[in-house]
Amino acid sequence: MRINKGAFVCGLLLVLLICSVNALAEVKPGAFTITPFIGGYTFEGDEGIDNDSTYGLGAGYDLDSNWGIEMVGNYVKTELDPNTGDIDVGLLRLDSLYHFMPTEKLVPYIGVGIGAIKFDPDNGDDDTDFLANYGAGIKYFLNETVALRTDIRHIVSFDNTYNNLMYTFGLAFQFGGEKKKEAIPHADSDNDGVYDDHDKCPLTPAGVSVNSKGCPLDSDKDGVFDYLDKCPNTPKGAPVDKVGCPLDSDQDGVFDYLDKCPDSPKGAKVEANGCTVDVDSDADGVSDGSDKCPRTPKGAKVDARGCWVIQGVQFDTGKWDIKPEFFPVLNEIFIVLEKTSELKVNIEGHTDSLGAPALNQTLSENRAKAIMEYLINKGIDAERLSAKGFGPSNPISTNDTIEGRALNRRVELKPIR
């Protein structure tokens, strides 16, 4: 092989530059590249061509930071072996390149491509073969537009299946492409000490203490930020209102999370646990905290709920006639109504769930009307009385037992205030 002194000197200079220059550039997506190069070309032994120097030019385009394409042409002027004349060899390739570490100053890459190789001897006919190639190389950036480049390729021509080797040194010039994005200074729009790109609550009012995500603190974990919380030490899990204070649903002065009786009647006196003091405002024998029918008139007989129920009056099955033996019970009711002449009542009939619903509804209506007529006949003004049947729709006990069904078959008197 004849050694080309120019190629040797240039290669040596490239090595020295690689060792001495500090580069600050990178592969730029969208950049065009021009690479003039020189090097050596080695032909397979039985091909009958002397090894010699080569030179050429590559023109490429970087699709992104890693991938690029390149059209490369190079020329070798050498001799046939043994000394039978000169031969010109030209190659044209289309290669694909993949760059490793594209943002560093030293960028290794691999390449693969296809093309054609033309043999043009002084004595004889020329010949063009299809070729494929693969190899690797290194780019070392001196600045953002210039890089030192070295490359080695295995070239296979297919007509006669020859294997050649080419190694080159050159300068790669890079034009255009995406510019490096300049670092954007951190911004903190709400001045809470957390930069906007990490701030989950970017509109925090000035002076409010925040957590690492930029959101206002909620020390008692009640869902209301501390700077809005009027009750900052609410126990964990206690329901709160919009200002962070525990709820008091029955407005008895005892917060719900402490209230053992959360449905105390409005205005009832309660103890520290929220349950009513043992007070019986209507003197019916049922304390206010348990009374489901408060303000029952004096003298009215009530059940365990505190509701005015006509007790002891029974009807025959499917009938609503009042038997004489039950008149004394109704007369007691008459006396109560007579003493409270301003009181109006609604007489409500109820049944258990046995039997057809429609029949039970009719029975409850007729039995309520029968009692209303009895009281009117005794002298109570008809305008003070009304009657309504509910059938089995409002039970006060279970319908699965004899005792429960007996409680559900009732007539109640509901004062109308």
Stockholm file with secondary structure:
# STOCKHOLM 1.0

chainA/1-417         MRINKGAFVCGLLLVLLICSVNALAEVKPGAFTITPFIGGYTFEGDEGIDNDSTYGLGAGYDLDSNWGIEMVGNYVKTELDPNTGDIDVGLLRLDSLYHFMPTEKLVPYIGVGIGAIKFDPDNGDDDTDFLANYGAGIKYFLNETVALRTDIRHIVSFDNTYNNLMYTFGLAFQFGGEKKKEAIPHADSDNDGVYDDHDKCPLTPAGVSVNSKGCPLDSDKDGVFDYLDKCPNTPKGAPVDKVGCPLDSDQDGVFDYLDKCPDSPKGAKVEANGCTVDVDSDADGVSDGSDKCPRTPKGAKVDARGCWVIQGVQFDTGKWDIKPEFFPVLNEIFIVLEKTSELKVNIEGHTDSLGAPALNQTLSENRAKAIMEYLINKGIDAERLSAKGFGPSNPISTNDTIEGRALNRRVELKPIR
#=GR chainA/1-417 SS CCCCHHHHHHHHHHHHHHHHCCCCCCCCTTEEEEEEEEEEEECCGGGCBCCEEEEEEEEEEESSSSEEEEEEEEEEEEEBTTTSCEEEEEEEEEEEEEESSTTSSEEEEEEEEEEEEEEEESSSCCEEEEEEEEEEEEEEESSSSEEEEEEEEEEEETTTTEEEEEEEEEEEEEEECCCCCCCCCCCCTTCSSSCTTTCSSTTCCTTCCBCTTSCBCCTTCSSSCGGGCSSTTCCTTCCBCTTSCBCCTTCSSSCTTTCSCTTCCTTCCBCTTSCBCSCCTTCSSSCTTTCSSCSCCTTCCBCTTSCBBCCSCCCCTTCCCCCGGGHHHHHHHHHHHHHCTTCEEEEEEECCSCSCHHHHHHHHHHHHHHHHHHHHHHTCCGGGEEEEECTTSSCSSCSSSHHHHHHHSEEEEEEEC
#=GC SS_cons         CCCCHHHHHHHHHHHHHHHHCCCCCCCCTTEEEEEEEEEEEECCGGGCBCCEEEEEEEEEEESSSSEEEEEEEEEEEEEBTTTSCEEEEEEEEEEEEEESSTTSSEEEEEEEEEEEEEEEESSSCCEEEEEEEEEEEEEEESSSSEEEEEEEEEEEETTTTEEEEEEEEEEEEEEECCCCCCCCCCCCTTCSSSCTTTCSSTTCCTTCCBCTTSCBCCTTCSSSCGGGCSSTTCCTTCCBCTTSCBCCTTCSSSCTTTCSCTTCCTTCCBCTTSCBCSCCTTCSSSCTTTCSSCSCCTTCCBCTTSCBBCCSCCCCTTCCCCCGGGHHHHHHHHHHHHHCTTCEEEEEEECCSCSCHHHHHHHHHHHHHHHHHHHHHHTCCGGGEEEEECTTSSCSSCSSSHHHHHHHSEEEEEEEC
//
